[in-house]
Amino acid sequence: MSIERTSPLKPIGTVQPREAAEPAQVPVNRQDKTASATSTSVTFSGAQARLMQAGSSDINMERVEALKTAIRNGELKMDTGKIADALINEAQSFLQSK
């Protein structure tokens, strides 16, 4: 898009001044409101509770540690051609969807 084709800016309308009222009054029991806001009770569903339990993850931690060790030792073999093909396919599908 060229700069010449932009539409001209319109001026902002006048702003009405706020009424000069008394300063906002601080509630007397301000501390009570704060305390009640921090004591919110949350209940998880059964499915959420199972997800939050340790050991019930979808991640195979043994495999993760094996991959970390292989990377650290320089022993991890990757098929760079396969990675490049996947990137090209992803870029092509993205461009075709536009």
N, C-alpha and C positions, 0 to 999 in steps of 0.2 A: 504494500500500500504506500503510495507516495504521500509526502507531507502536504502537497498542494490540495489533496482531496479531502482533507479533514474538515469537519464542519466547524464553523466559528463558535467560540465560547459565548455563552449567554451569561449576563451578569446575575449575581445572586440577588434575590429579592431582599428587601430591607428586613432586618431582624427586629422583632418587637422586644423591648427591654422587659426584663422580669420585674414584677412588682417588688419594691423594696419592703419585704416583710421582716418581721422580727427574726432573729437568728433561730435556726432549728433548735427546739427544746430537747435536751437530752433526757431520756426517760429516767425516772428515779430508780427503777428496778432493772437497770441495764445489766447488771451482773447476773441476775436471775435468768434473763433471756439468753445470755451467752452460755450459761451452764446447761440450759435445756437444749440448746442447739448442739452441744458436744456430746450429749448422752443419747444419741440416736441408736436404735436397735435395728440390726439387720439380720434377716433369716435367709439362708441359702436353701435352694431346693435340694432334693436328694441327689440328683445328677450332679449339681454343682459341688455338693459336699464330697462326692466320690472323686471328682476331678481334682479337688484341692488336697486330697490325701497323698502323702508321700508314697512313692513306689507305684502309683497308678498312672504313670505318664506314658505317652505314645512314643517317647524317645528311648531308643536302645542305648543306654549309657555305656555299655560295654563296647558297642560298635563305635560310639563317639570317641571313647578313650583310645581305641585301636587306631582310628583315623588320626587323632592328635599325635600319637606316638609315631605313626608312619610319616606324617608331615614333618615333625620335629627331626626325625632321623634322615629325611630326604629319600624315603623309600616308597612314597606314594606315587603310583603310576596313573597317569591320566591320559585318556584318548582325546588329544587336542582336536583331532579332525571331527570327532563326534560333537564336541562342544561348539566348534565353529559352524558345523552344519545346523545345529539347533539354533544358534544365534541368527544365522542367515534365514532359516525358516520363520523364526519369530519376527524378524524385520520385514520379510515379505508379506506375512499375514497381516502385520500392522499396517503396512502401506496399502494393501488391497482393501482393507476395511475403511480407509479414508476416502 
